[in-house]
């Protein structure tokens, strides 16, 4: 699903709701699997998953800011902060 250039508030709400739902599920999956991946020696893979998540969530936050969807921008920002905090706990 993509967000068209239209100014339809319902379309924007649907788009960002779906994006946030997917981002939240992805972050929860990363959090739930982080300790297992680290114990199994896959910290590089975990780091890559977090990096990909950060790229996606940052893009979504920037688009929400651009479309003046302040609540979604804030919520995506919170996910970015949490993912960044998780990334900082990984040893290099």
C-alpha positions in Angstrom: 0.0 0.0 0.0 1.3 3.4 -0.8 0.2 6.9 0.2 -0.9 8.9 -2.9 -0.4 12.6 -3.2 -4.1 13.2 -2.4 -5.1 15.1 0.7 -7.8 12.6 1.7 -7.4 12.4 5.5 -9.0 9.0 5.6 -6.6 7.6 3.1 -3.7 9.0 5.1 -5.1 7.6 8.4 -5.5 4.1 6.8 -2.0 4.2 5.4 -0.3 5.3 8.6 -2.4 2.9 10.7 -1.4 0.0 8.6 2.3 1.1 8.5 2.3 1.6 12.3 0.7 -1.8 12.9 3.3 -3.5 10.7 6.1 -1.6 12.3 4.9 -2.4 15.8 4.6 -6.1 15.0 8.1 -6.1 13.4 9.6 -4.4 16.5 7.9 -6.8 18.9 9.3 -9.7 16.8 12.8 -8.3 17.0 12.5 -7.7 20.7 11.1 -11.2 21.3 13.8 -12.9 19.3 16.8 -10.7 20.3 18.0 -12.8 23.3 17.7 -16.0 21.3 19.6 -14.6 18.3 22.3 -13.3 20.6 22.7 -16.6 22.5 22.9 -18.4 19.2 25.7 -16.1 18.0 23.6 -14.2 15.4 24.2 -10.7 16.8 25.2 -9.5 13.3 21.9 -10.7 11.9 20.0 -9.1 14.8 21.9 -5.8 14.2 21.0 -6.0 10.5 17.3 -6.6 11.4 17.4 -3.6 13.7 19.1 -1.4 11.0 16.4 -2.4 8.4 13.7 -1.6 11.0 15.2 1.8 11.8 15.4 2.7 8.1 11.7 1.8 7.6 10.4 3.5 10.7 12.5 6.6 10.1 11.1 6.9 6.5 7.5 6.4 7.9 8.1 9.1 10.6 9.5 11.5 8.0 6.5 10.9 5.7 4.1 11.4 8.6 5.8 14.7 9.4 5.5 15.7 5.8 1.8 14.9 5.7 1.2 16.7 9.0 0.3 13.5 10.8 1.8 14.5 14.1 0.5 11.6 16.2 1.8 9.0 13.8 5.2 10.9 13.6 5.4 10.8 17.3 4.6 7.1 17.5 7.1 6.1 14.8 9.6 8.3 16.6 9.0 6.3 19.8 9.7 3.0 17.9 12.8 4.5 16.4 14.1 5.4 19.9 13.3 2.0 21.2 15.0 0.3 18.3 18.0 2.6 18.7 18.3 1.7 22.4 18.1 -2.0 21.6 20.8 -1.5 18.9 23.1 0.2 21.5 22.9 -2.9 23.7 24.5 -5.1 21.1 28.3 -5.7 21.4 30.2 -5.1 18.3 
